[in-house]
């Protein structure tokens, strides 16, 4: 099968670039004893050669188990009632598509001659030993890994993956990299391609839609250049804008909310929108003029966000047409069976 466009809607994938797993191991109880090369299904370790093949590349049991259980925890936050049939099916789709991005990193890295080998193995061993040295005993260290759904094999493999991603990122965005910009170039990019906005948000759900819409419409009618900051500070239900004179700098594609983004870019500087409705909130938006001083003072963070969005999009685009082959055991994997 081909990977679907739902990849772009999943919060674990589309919102940000892949995060490095520079693991912060802490002393915690092991959930289960997942052996290397095995899936822990229905209370037993089951040896598995591979779980998925992404574009013909095998995804091991260790990699799949780590991603599945980590993303399970991120989604349910400890609430087992979260797992409706629909949410459980979406989780498996999320994991498949996230793993595809991991494969994409390696394939893009290989295009630049960055591959697993002596250098990546040395990095992984160094990081592994440094982390292990922070624990009172080897048993405590292994318990900490197990508590994060890892064993020695999968931990070192992930550390090597981190090394490849760091090297690829440096090649693309470091000095002389294909996408690298000087500070001066980036300031000009922000002034030409970004919008700066401040907004007031009123959240709603199905139970209070009419009431919240009427409230938001009233605020939109009240909003003027002189009282906008006061209205935001007093009424906005998203506190990110409260008492924030700098506003939010947006580049096309940086938000997954198309209605909010379109309305922001449609405004002239110092213009205030009417009511903007999205799937979860009503907004009143004011576009502000960009401030060079602010950009220069915050340029490291802004460039990092910019590079991250490009990197994420490169991976999403490359993975869009990947094919997936499933092992026979895949149908046995679920929230209730996987441990």
Short mmCIF file of the C-alpha atoms (twelve columns), coordinates in Angstrom:
data_MODEL
# 
_entry.id   MODEL 
# 
loop_
_atom_site.group_PDB 
_atom_site.id 
_atom_site.type_symbol 
_atom_site.label_atom_id 
_atom_site.label_alt_id 
_atom_site.label_comp_id 
_atom_site.label_asym_id 
_atom_site.label_seq_id 
_atom_site.Cartn_x 
_atom_site.Cartn_y 
_atom_site.Cartn_z 
_atom_site.pdbx_PDB_model_num 
ATOM 1   C CA . UNK A 1   0.000   0.000   0.000  1 
ATOM 2   C CA . UNK A 2   0.991   3.639   -0.423 1 
ATOM 3   C CA . UNK A 3   1.328   5.887   2.609  1 
ATOM 4   C CA . UNK A 4   -1.740  8.105   2.833  1 
ATOM 5   C CA . UNK A 5   -2.192  11.855  3.024  1 
ATOM 6   C CA . UNK A 6   -3.416  11.428  6.610  1 
ATOM 7   C CA . UNK A 7   0.285   11.639  7.479  1 
ATOM 8   C CA . UNK A 8   -0.047  15.390  7.326  1 
ATOM 9   C CA . UNK A 9   -2.871  15.443  9.857  1 
ATOM 10  C CA . UNK A 10  -1.317  13.348  12.615 1 
ATOM 11  C CA . UNK A 11  -0.005  15.483  15.456 1 
ATOM 12  C CA . UNK A 12  2.983   13.266  16.124 1 
ATOM 13  C CA . UNK A 13  4.205   13.749  12.569 1 
ATOM 14  C CA . UNK A 14  2.952   16.871  10.892 1 
ATOM 15  C CA . UNK A 15  3.340   19.419  13.639 1 
ATOM 16  C CA . UNK A 16  7.105   19.421  14.007 1 
ATOM 17  C CA . UNK A 17  10.265  17.980  12.539 1 
ATOM 18  C CA . UNK A 18  11.452  14.663  13.898 1 
ATOM 19  C CA . UNK A 19  12.872  15.045  17.374 1 
ATOM 20  C CA . UNK A 20  16.139  13.375  18.245 1 
ATOM 21  C CA . UNK A 21  15.840  10.678  20.873 1 
ATOM 22  C CA . UNK A 22  18.659  11.993  23.044 1 
ATOM 23  C CA . UNK A 23  17.230  9.894   25.822 1 
ATOM 24  C CA . UNK A 24  16.995  11.162  29.347 1 
ATOM 25  C CA . UNK A 25  17.017  7.847   31.135 1 
ATOM 26  C CA . UNK A 26  15.800  7.942   34.708 1 
ATOM 27  C CA . UNK A 27  15.548  5.233   37.309 1 
ATOM 28  C CA . UNK A 28  12.117  3.715   36.743 1 
ATOM 29  C CA . UNK A 29  10.451  0.351   36.875 1 
ATOM 30  C CA . UNK A 30  10.624  -1.874  33.847 1 
ATOM 31  C CA . UNK A 31  7.208   -2.477  32.284 1 
ATOM 32  C CA . UNK A 32  8.058   -5.822  30.711 1 
ATOM 33  C CA . UNK A 33  11.151  -7.671  29.650 1 
ATOM 34  C CA . UNK A 34  11.187  -7.066  25.912 1 
ATOM 35  C CA . UNK A 35  13.971  -9.176  24.440 1 
ATOM 36  C CA . UNK A 36  15.988  -8.006  21.465 1 
ATOM 37  C CA . UNK A 37  14.401  -9.051  18.179 1 
ATOM 38  C CA . UNK A 38  11.047  -9.789  19.808 1 
ATOM 39  C CA . UNK A 39  7.601   -8.319  20.155 1 
ATOM 40  C CA . UNK A 40  6.065   -8.771  23.605 1 
ATOM 41  C CA . UNK A 41  2.559   -9.938  22.694 1 
ATOM 42  C CA . UNK A 42  -0.017  -11.300 25.123 1 
ATOM 43  C CA . UNK A 43  2.616   -11.646 27.820 1 
ATOM 44  C CA . UNK A 44  5.185   -13.522 25.739 1 
ATOM 45  C CA . UNK A 45  8.273   -12.573 23.744 1 
ATOM 46  C CA . UNK A 46  7.706   -13.546 20.121 1 
ATOM 47  C CA . UNK A 47  10.734  -13.593 17.822 1 
ATOM 48  C CA . UNK A 48  10.071  -11.481 14.718 1 
ATOM 49  C CA . UNK A 49  12.438  -10.923 11.799 1 
ATOM 50  C CA . UNK A 50  10.636  -7.726  10.803 1 
ATOM 51  C CA . UNK A 51  7.278   -6.053  11.371 1 
ATOM 52  C CA . UNK A 52  7.080   -3.733  8.368  1 
ATOM 53  C CA . UNK A 53  8.973   -3.093  5.178  1 
ATOM 54  C CA . UNK A 54  9.026   0.562   4.100  1 
ATOM 55  C CA . UNK A 55  10.088  0.780   0.464  1 
ATOM 56  C CA . UNK A 56  11.644  -2.645  0.952  1 
ATOM 57  C CA . UNK A 57  13.606  -1.673  4.095  1 
ATOM 58  C CA . UNK A 58  12.878  -3.925  7.067  1 
ATOM 59  C CA . UNK A 59  11.678  -2.354  10.312 1 
ATOM 60  C CA . UNK A 60  12.765  -4.490  13.245 1 
ATOM 61  C CA . UNK A 61  10.658  -5.633  16.181 1 
ATOM 62  C CA . UNK A 62  12.787  -3.470  18.501 1 
ATOM 63  C CA . UNK A 63  12.200  -0.289  16.502 1 
ATOM 64  C CA . UNK A 64  8.504   -0.950  16.017 1 
ATOM 65  C CA . UNK A 65  7.852   -1.838  19.658 1 
ATOM 66  C CA . UNK A 66  9.615   1.292   20.907 1 
ATOM 67  C CA . UNK A 67  7.687   3.597   18.568 1 
ATOM 68  C CA . UNK A 68  4.344   1.873   19.186 1 
ATOM 69  C CA . UNK A 69  4.500   1.983   22.982 1 
ATOM 70  C CA . UNK A 70  5.991   5.486   23.109 1 
ATOM 71  C CA . UNK A 71  3.298   6.892   20.828 1 
ATOM 72  C CA . UNK A 72  0.638   4.950   22.737 1 
ATOM 73  C CA . UNK A 73  1.691   6.707   25.947 1 
ATOM 74  C CA . UNK A 74  1.837   10.117  24.247 1 
ATOM 75  C CA . UNK A 75  -1.721  9.711   23.005 1 
ATOM 76  C CA . UNK A 76  -3.544  8.288   26.021 1 
ATOM 77  C CA . UNK A 77  -1.506  9.959   28.809 1 
ATOM 78  C CA . UNK A 78  -2.356  7.005   31.052 1 
ATOM 79  C CA . UNK A 79  -6.097  6.934   30.292 1 
ATOM 80  C CA . UNK A 80  -6.948  3.476   28.943 1 
ATOM 81  C CA . UNK A 81  -10.481 4.655   28.106 1 
ATOM 82  C CA . UNK A 82  -8.942  6.691   25.291 1 
ATOM 83  C CA . UNK A 83  -8.603  3.573   23.172 1 
ATOM 84  C CA . UNK A 84  -11.749 3.351   21.129 1 
ATOM 85  C CA . UNK A 85  -11.551 1.136   18.066 1 
ATOM 86  C CA . UNK A 86  -11.043 4.230   15.907 1 
ATOM 87  C CA . UNK A 87  -8.240  5.641   18.057 1 
ATOM 88  C CA . UNK A 88  -6.508  2.269   18.249 1 
ATOM 89  C CA . UNK A 89  -6.576  1.934   14.453 1 
ATOM 90  C CA . UNK A 90  -5.245  5.481   14.074 1 
ATOM 91  C CA . UNK A 91  -2.359  4.676   16.411 1 
ATOM 92  C CA . UNK A 92  -1.179  1.845   14.159 1 
ATOM 93  C CA . UNK A 93  -1.382  4.193   11.190 1 
ATOM 94  C CA . UNK A 94  0.564   6.839   13.108 1 
ATOM 95  C CA . UNK A 95  3.307   4.406   14.004 1 
ATOM 96  C CA . UNK A 96  3.642   3.153   10.435 1 
ATOM 97  C CA . UNK A 97  3.883   6.649   9.035  1 
ATOM 98  C CA . UNK A 98  6.297   7.841   11.714 1 
ATOM 99  C CA . UNK A 99  8.552   4.845   11.096 1 
ATOM 100 C CA . UNK A 100 8.447   5.794   7.404  1 
ATOM 101 C CA . UNK A 101 9.970   9.136   8.361  1 
ATOM 102 C CA . UNK A 102 12.771  7.333   10.202 1 
ATOM 103 C CA . UNK A 103 13.459  5.373   7.029  1 
ATOM 104 C CA . UNK A 104 13.356  8.625   5.065  1 
ATOM 105 C CA . UNK A 105 16.044  10.146  7.288  1 
ATOM 106 C CA . UNK A 106 18.368  7.248   6.522  1 
ATOM 107 C CA . UNK A 107 17.673  7.339   2.787  1 
ATOM 108 C CA . UNK A 108 18.199  11.106  2.567  1 
ATOM 109 C CA . UNK A 109 21.341  10.806  4.668  1 
ATOM 110 C CA . UNK A 110 22.655  8.100   2.340  1 
ATOM 111 C CA . UNK A 111 22.257  10.508  -0.590 1 
ATOM 112 C CA . UNK A 112 24.911  12.649  1.132  1 
ATOM 113 C CA . UNK A 113 27.163  9.705   1.969  1 
ATOM 114 C CA . UNK A 114 26.004  9.546   5.599  1 
ATOM 115 C CA . UNK A 115 25.468  5.901   6.525  1 
ATOM 116 C CA . UNK A 116 25.696  3.566   9.488  1 
ATOM 117 C CA . UNK A 117 29.284  2.497   10.059 1 
ATOM 118 C CA . UNK A 118 32.273  2.923   12.318 1 
ATOM 119 C CA . UNK A 119 31.572  6.594   13.096 1 
ATOM 120 C CA . UNK A 120 27.909  6.135   13.994 1 
ATOM 121 C CA . UNK A 121 28.711  3.018   16.032 1 
ATOM 122 C CA . UNK A 122 31.437  4.854   17.939 1 
ATOM 123 C CA . UNK A 123 29.047  7.702   18.703 1 
ATOM 124 C CA . UNK A 124 26.387  5.281   19.934 1 
ATOM 125 C CA . UNK A 125 28.856  3.411   22.142 1 
ATOM 126 C CA . UNK A 126 30.199  6.625   23.644 1 
ATOM 127 C CA . UNK A 127 26.708  7.934   24.436 1 
ATOM 128 C CA . UNK A 128 25.622  4.553   25.766 1 
ATOM 129 C CA . UNK A 129 28.558  4.291   28.171 1 
ATOM 130 C CA . UNK A 130 28.184  7.910   29.286 1 
ATOM 131 C CA . UNK A 131 24.527  7.343   30.131 1 
ATOM 132 C CA . UNK A 132 25.244  4.034   31.854 1 
ATOM 133 C CA . UNK A 133 27.868  5.716   34.039 1 
ATOM 134 C CA . UNK A 134 25.145  7.891   35.556 1 
ATOM 135 C CA . UNK A 135 23.457  4.915   37.206 1 
ATOM 136 C CA . UNK A 136 24.361  3.230   40.463 1 
ATOM 137 C CA . UNK A 137 24.344  -0.223  38.932 1 
ATOM 138 C CA . UNK A 138 24.018  -2.007  35.606 1 
ATOM 139 C CA . UNK A 139 20.717  -3.480  36.798 1 
ATOM 140 C CA . UNK A 140 19.309  -0.011  37.468 1 
ATOM 141 C CA . UNK A 141 20.444  1.117   34.017 1 
ATOM 142 C CA . UNK A 142 18.756  -1.815  32.293 1 
ATOM 143 C CA . UNK A 143 15.577  -1.204  34.290 1 
ATOM 144 C CA . UNK A 144 15.607  2.393   33.090 1 
ATOM 145 C CA . UNK A 145 15.923  1.284   29.469 1 
ATOM 146 C CA . UNK A 146 13.143  -1.260  29.880 1 
ATOM 147 C CA . UNK A 147 10.939  1.430   31.403 1 
ATOM 148 C CA . UNK A 148 11.342  3.310   28.104 1 
ATOM 149 C CA . UNK A 149 10.594  0.153   26.091 1 
ATOM 150 C CA . UNK A 150 14.211  -0.355  25.071 1 
ATOM 151 C CA . UNK A 151 16.995  -2.850  25.490 1 
ATOM 152 C CA . UNK A 152 20.707  -2.436  24.846 1 
ATOM 153 C CA . UNK A 153 20.352  -3.347  21.173 1 
ATOM 154 C CA . UNK A 154 17.474  -0.977  20.442 1 
ATOM 155 C CA . UNK A 155 19.002  1.844   22.486 1 
ATOM 156 C CA . UNK A 156 22.265  1.746   20.544 1 
ATOM 157 C CA . UNK A 157 20.381  1.458   17.261 1 
ATOM 158 C CA . UNK A 158 18.385  4.569   18.135 1 
ATOM 159 C CA . UNK A 159 21.540  6.430   19.123 1 
ATOM 160 C CA . UNK A 160 23.003  5.625   15.711 1 
ATOM 161 C CA . UNK A 161 19.791  6.904   14.116 1 
ATOM 162 C CA . UNK A 162 20.220  10.124  16.070 1 
ATOM 163 C CA . UNK A 163 23.768  10.431  14.761 1 
ATOM 164 C CA . UNK A 164 22.614  10.063  11.146 1 
ATOM 165 C CA . UNK A 165 19.908  12.677  11.634 1 
ATOM 166 C CA . UNK A 166 22.311  15.131  13.261 1 
ATOM 167 C CA . UNK A 167 24.804  14.706  10.441 1 
ATOM 168 C CA . UNK A 168 22.111  15.106  7.789  1 
ATOM 169 C CA . UNK A 169 20.720  18.204  9.483  1 
ATOM 170 C CA . UNK A 170 24.192  19.722  9.712  1 
ATOM 171 C CA . UNK A 171 24.827  18.978  6.046  1 
ATOM 172 C CA . UNK A 172 21.605  20.658  4.960  1 
ATOM 173 C CA . UNK A 173 21.557  23.621  7.323  1 
ATOM 174 C CA . UNK A 174 25.085  24.057  8.617  1 
ATOM 175 C CA . UNK A 175 27.590  26.470  7.132  1 
ATOM 176 C CA . UNK A 176 27.555  26.109  3.366  1 
ATOM 177 C CA . UNK A 177 24.511  23.828  3.517  1 
ATOM 178 C CA . UNK A 178 21.922  23.796  0.768  1 
ATOM 179 C CA . UNK A 179 19.312  25.607  2.889  1 
ATOM 180 C CA . UNK A 180 21.587  27.654  5.150  1 
ATOM 181 C CA . UNK A 181 20.922  31.391  5.409  1 
ATOM 182 C CA . UNK A 182 22.980  34.193  6.839  1 
ATOM 183 C CA . UNK A 183 21.349  36.310  9.542  1 
ATOM 184 C CA . UNK A 184 20.906  39.137  7.066  1 
ATOM 185 C CA . UNK A 185 19.242  36.841  4.528  1 
ATOM 186 C CA . UNK A 186 16.905  35.489  7.175  1 
ATOM 187 C CA . UNK A 187 15.819  38.957  8.320  1 
ATOM 188 C CA . UNK A 188 14.898  39.775  4.725  1 
ATOM 189 C CA . UNK A 189 13.052  36.450  4.413  1 
ATOM 190 C CA . UNK A 190 10.960  37.206  7.492  1 
ATOM 191 C CA . UNK A 191 10.078  40.666  6.221  1 
ATOM 192 C CA . UNK A 192 8.974   39.294  2.841  1 
ATOM 193 C CA . UNK A 193 7.495   35.850  3.625  1 
ATOM 194 C CA . UNK A 194 6.164   36.033  7.197  1 
ATOM 195 C CA . UNK A 195 3.207   37.739  8.805  1 
ATOM 196 C CA . UNK A 196 3.206   38.981  12.383 1 
ATOM 197 C CA . UNK A 197 -0.123  38.698  14.171 1 
ATOM 198 C CA . UNK A 198 -1.722  39.063  17.564 1 
ATOM 199 C CA . UNK A 199 -5.012  37.255  18.132 1 
ATOM 200 C CA . UNK A 200 -7.926  36.746  20.470 1 
ATOM 201 C CA . UNK A 201 -9.244  33.187  20.714 1 
ATOM 202 C CA . UNK A 202 -12.543 31.831  22.019 1 
ATOM 203 C CA . UNK A 203 -12.626 28.038  22.214 1 
ATOM 204 C CA . UNK A 204 -15.793 26.036  21.603 1 
ATOM 205 C CA . UNK A 205 -17.159 22.519  21.358 1 
ATOM 206 C CA . UNK A 206 -20.433 21.006  20.159 1 
ATOM 207 C CA . UNK A 207 -22.190 21.753  23.440 1 
ATOM 208 C CA . UNK A 208 -21.563 25.510  23.489 1 
ATOM 209 C CA . UNK A 209 -21.082 26.452  19.828 1 
ATOM 210 C CA . UNK A 210 -23.891 29.022  19.570 1 
ATOM 211 C CA . UNK A 211 -23.100 30.719  22.870 1 
ATOM 212 C CA . UNK A 212 -19.371 30.965  22.142 1 
ATOM 213 C CA . UNK A 213 -19.947 32.169  18.595 1 
ATOM 214 C CA . UNK A 214 -22.204 34.987  19.801 1 
ATOM 215 C CA . UNK A 215 -19.595 35.980  22.387 1 
ATOM 216 C CA . UNK A 216 -16.798 35.954  19.778 1 
ATOM 217 C CA . UNK A 217 -18.895 37.956  17.287 1 
ATOM 218 C CA . UNK A 218 -19.499 40.594  19.931 1 
ATOM 219 C CA . UNK A 219 -15.775 40.863  20.635 1 
ATOM 220 C CA . UNK A 220 -15.008 41.096  16.913 1 
ATOM 221 C CA . UNK A 221 -17.425 44.027  16.607 1 
ATOM 222 C CA . UNK A 222 -15.856 45.726  19.621 1 
ATOM 223 C CA . UNK A 223 -12.254 45.354  18.451 1 
ATOM 224 C CA . UNK A 224 -10.395 48.505  17.447 1 
ATOM 225 C CA . UNK A 225 -6.769  49.464  17.011 1 
ATOM 226 C CA . UNK A 226 -6.823  51.165  20.400 1 
ATOM 227 C CA . UNK A 227 -8.461  48.433  22.521 1 
ATOM 228 C CA . UNK A 228 -7.243  45.245  20.837 1 
ATOM 229 C CA . UNK A 229 -4.497  44.428  23.364 1 
ATOM 230 C CA . UNK A 230 -6.916  45.053  26.237 1 
ATOM 231 C CA . UNK A 231 -9.520  42.732  24.681 1 
ATOM 232 C CA . UNK A 232 -6.932  39.996  24.156 1 
ATOM 233 C CA . UNK A 233 -5.679  40.248  27.718 1 
ATOM 234 C CA . UNK A 234 -9.174  40.234  29.190 1 
ATOM 235 C CA . UNK A 235 -11.050 37.731  27.020 1 
ATOM 236 C CA . UNK A 236 -8.707  35.458  25.063 1 
ATOM 237 C CA . UNK A 237 -8.933  31.797  26.064 1 
ATOM 238 C CA . UNK A 238 -5.493  31.017  24.627 1 
ATOM 239 C CA . UNK A 239 -3.019  32.693  26.939 1 
ATOM 240 C CA . UNK A 240 -0.094  32.733  24.516 1 
ATOM 241 C CA . UNK A 241 -1.044  36.205  23.308 1 
ATOM 242 C CA . UNK A 242 -1.869  37.720  26.686 1 
ATOM 243 C CA . UNK A 243 0.422   40.663  27.407 1 
ATOM 244 C CA . UNK A 244 2.576   39.668  24.420 1 
ATOM 245 C CA . UNK A 245 3.356   42.793  22.402 1 
ATOM 246 C CA . UNK A 246 5.606   40.856  20.013 1 
ATOM 247 C CA . UNK A 247 2.817   38.695  18.650 1 
ATOM 248 C CA . UNK A 248 3.354   35.586  16.550 1 
ATOM 249 C CA . UNK A 249 5.503   35.388  13.408 1 
ATOM 250 C CA . UNK A 250 4.022   32.990  10.850 1 
ATOM 251 C CA . UNK A 251 5.307   31.603  7.578  1 
ATOM 252 C CA . UNK A 252 2.984   29.848  5.144  1 
ATOM 253 C CA . UNK A 253 2.647   26.208  6.146  1 
ATOM 254 C CA . UNK A 254 3.828   26.696  9.730  1 
ATOM 255 C CA . UNK A 255 0.354   26.037  11.145 1 
ATOM 256 C CA . UNK A 256 -1.969  23.133  10.410 1 
ATOM 257 C CA . UNK A 257 -4.969  25.473  10.723 1 
ATOM 258 C CA . UNK A 258 -5.624  26.649  7.179  1 
ATOM 259 C CA . UNK A 259 -8.455  29.038  8.085  1 
ATOM 260 C CA . UNK A 260 -6.351  30.876  10.668 1 
ATOM 261 C CA . UNK A 261 -3.364  31.052  8.328  1 
ATOM 262 C CA . UNK A 262 -5.381  32.270  5.326  1 
ATOM 263 C CA . UNK A 263 -7.052  34.979  7.378  1 
ATOM 264 C CA . UNK A 264 -3.703  36.144  8.770  1 
ATOM 265 C CA . UNK A 265 -2.072  36.478  5.356  1 
ATOM 266 C CA . UNK A 266 -5.148  38.188  3.879  1 
ATOM 267 C CA . UNK A 267 -4.891  41.117  6.309  1 
ATOM 268 C CA . UNK A 268 -3.045  44.348  5.630  1 
ATOM 269 C CA . UNK A 269 -0.674  45.600  8.321  1 
ATOM 270 C CA . UNK A 270 -2.617  47.002  11.320 1 
ATOM 271 C CA . UNK A 271 -5.877  45.594  9.946  1 
ATOM 272 C CA . UNK A 272 -8.185  43.576  12.234 1 
ATOM 273 C CA . UNK A 273 -10.117 40.621  10.888 1 
ATOM 274 C CA . UNK A 274 -13.755 39.830  11.366 1 
ATOM 275 C CA . UNK A 275 -14.675 36.564  13.047 1 
ATOM 276 C CA . UNK A 276 -12.491 33.656  11.868 1 
ATOM 277 C CA . UNK A 277 -13.917 30.204  12.576 1 
ATOM 278 C CA . UNK A 278 -11.739 27.079  12.774 1 
ATOM 279 C CA . UNK A 279 -12.484 23.528  13.872 1 
ATOM 280 C CA . UNK A 280 -11.870 24.305  17.532 1 
ATOM 281 C CA . UNK A 281 -12.000 28.060  18.099 1 
ATOM 282 C CA . UNK A 282 -13.179 31.476  16.935 1 
ATOM 283 C CA . UNK A 283 -10.439 34.028  16.338 1 
ATOM 284 C CA . UNK A 284 -10.162 37.775  15.933 1 
ATOM 285 C CA . UNK A 285 -6.761  38.539  14.381 1 
ATOM 286 C CA . UNK A 286 -4.746  41.714  14.038 1 
ATOM 287 C CA . UNK A 287 -1.800  41.845  11.649 1 
ATOM 288 C CA . UNK A 288 1.185   43.840  12.874 1 
ATOM 289 C CA . UNK A 289 4.227   45.225  11.105 1 
ATOM 290 C CA . UNK A 290 7.349   43.064  11.581 1 
ATOM 291 C CA . UNK A 291 10.022  44.514  13.862 1 
ATOM 292 C CA . UNK A 292 13.612  44.109  12.727 1 
ATOM 293 C CA . UNK A 293 14.927  44.599  16.266 1 
ATOM 294 C CA . UNK A 294 12.800  41.729  17.585 1 
ATOM 295 C CA . UNK A 295 13.832  39.453  14.704 1 
ATOM 296 C CA . UNK A 296 17.525  40.175  15.275 1 
ATOM 297 C CA . UNK A 297 17.227  39.590  19.025 1 
ATOM 298 C CA . UNK A 298 15.445  36.247  18.531 1 
ATOM 299 C CA . UNK A 299 17.103  35.170  15.321 1 
ATOM 300 C CA . UNK A 300 18.645  31.924  16.582 1 
ATOM 301 C CA . UNK A 301 15.297  30.529  17.711 1 
ATOM 302 C CA . UNK A 302 13.506  31.782  14.602 1 
ATOM 303 C CA . UNK A 303 16.088  30.299  12.235 1 
ATOM 304 C CA . UNK A 304 15.954  27.013  14.140 1 
ATOM 305 C CA . UNK A 305 12.154  26.908  13.734 1 
ATOM 306 C CA . UNK A 306 12.504  27.786  10.054 1 
ATOM 307 C CA . UNK A 307 15.061  25.057  9.405  1 
ATOM 308 C CA . UNK A 308 12.952  22.597  11.372 1 
ATOM 309 C CA . UNK A 309 9.906   23.277  9.215  1 
ATOM 310 C CA . UNK A 310 11.930  22.770  6.028  1 
ATOM 311 C CA . UNK A 311 13.471  19.560  7.348  1 
ATOM 312 C CA . UNK A 312 10.083  18.220  8.386  1 
ATOM 313 C CA . UNK A 313 8.592   19.011  4.991  1 
ATOM 314 C CA . UNK A 314 11.476  17.347  3.172  1 
ATOM 315 C CA . UNK A 315 10.835  14.153  5.117  1 
ATOM 316 C CA . UNK A 316 7.060   14.298  4.649  1 
ATOM 317 C CA . UNK A 317 7.398   14.856  0.919  1 
ATOM 318 C CA . UNK A 318 9.931   12.060  0.499  1 
ATOM 319 C CA . UNK A 319 7.820   9.592   2.490  1 
ATOM 320 C CA . UNK A 320 4.560   10.451  0.735  1 
ATOM 321 C CA . UNK A 321 4.830   7.771   -1.926 1 
ATOM 322 C CA . UNK A 322 6.562   5.056   0.071  1 
ATOM 323 C CA . UNK A 323 5.136   1.556   -0.104 1 
ATOM 324 C CA . UNK A 324 4.464   -0.544  2.991  1 
ATOM 325 C CA . UNK A 325 4.549   -4.329  3.348  1 
ATOM 326 C CA . UNK A 326 3.245   -5.910  6.549  1 
ATOM 327 C CA . UNK A 327 4.463   -9.073  8.263  1 
ATOM 328 C CA . UNK A 328 1.832   -11.700 9.098  1 
ATOM 329 C CA . UNK A 329 2.093   -10.876 12.797 1 
ATOM 330 C CA . UNK A 330 1.068   -7.266  12.203 1 
ATOM 331 C CA . UNK A 331 -2.656  -8.035  12.593 1 
ATOM 332 C CA . UNK A 332 -1.982  -9.415  16.087 1 
ATOM 333 C CA . UNK A 333 -0.540  -6.090  17.281 1 
ATOM 334 C CA . UNK A 334 -2.928  -3.903  19.260 1 
ATOM 335 C CA . UNK A 335 -3.072  -1.689  22.333 1 
ATOM 336 C CA . UNK A 336 -4.377  -4.624  24.357 1 
ATOM 337 C CA . UNK A 337 -1.861  -7.213  23.140 1 
ATOM 338 C CA . UNK A 338 1.368   -5.214  22.905 1 
ATOM 339 C CA . UNK A 339 3.498   -4.829  26.008 1 
# 
